[in-house]
C-alpha cells in the first residue's frame, strides 16, 4: 500500500515542477495546493483500504 502513496507523491511532484516551469507563480501556488490535497486524499483512501 505504501507504493501507491509513493506513486501519487511522485506524480504530484512532477506535475508541480512542470507547471511551475511553464506557468505563472499564481498557477504554481494553485497547483501546489491541488497537489497537496490530492496526496492527502490518496493517503486517506489507502488508509481506508487497509
C-alpha positions in Angstrom: 0.0 0.0 0.0 2.9 2.3 0.6 3.9 2.1 -3.1 0.5 3.6 -4.1 1.1 6.7 -1.9 4.7 7.0 -3.1 3.5 7.0 -6.8 0.9 9.7 -6.0 3.6 11.8 -4.3 6.0 11.4 -7.3 3.3 12.2 -9.8 2.1 15.3 -7.9 5.7 16.5 -7.5 6.5 16.1 -11.2 3.3 17.9 -12.2 4.1 20.7 -9.8 7.6 21.1 -11.3 6.3 21.1 -14.9 3.5 23.6 -14.1 6.0 25.8 -12.1 8.2 26.0 -15.2 5.6 26.7 -17.8 3.0 28.8 -15.8 3.0 31.9 -13.7 3.6 31.9 -9.9 -0.1 32.1 -9.1 -0.8 29.0 -11.1 2.2 27.3 -9.4 0.8 28.0 -6.0 -2.6 26.7 -7.1 -1.0 23.5 -8.4 0.9 23.1 -5.2 -2.3 23.3 -3.1 -4.1 20.9 -5.5 -1.2 18.5 -5.3 -1.2 18.6 -1.5 -4.9 17.9 -1.4 -4.5 15.1 -4.0 -1.8 13.4 -1.9 -3.8 13.8 1.3 -6.9 12.3 -0.3 -4.8 9.5 -1.7 -3.3 8.6 1.7 -6.7 8.7 3.3 -8.1 6.4 0.6 -5.1 4.0 1.1 -5.6 4.1 4.8 -9.3 3.2 4.5 -8.3 0.4 2.1 -6.2 -1.3 4.7 
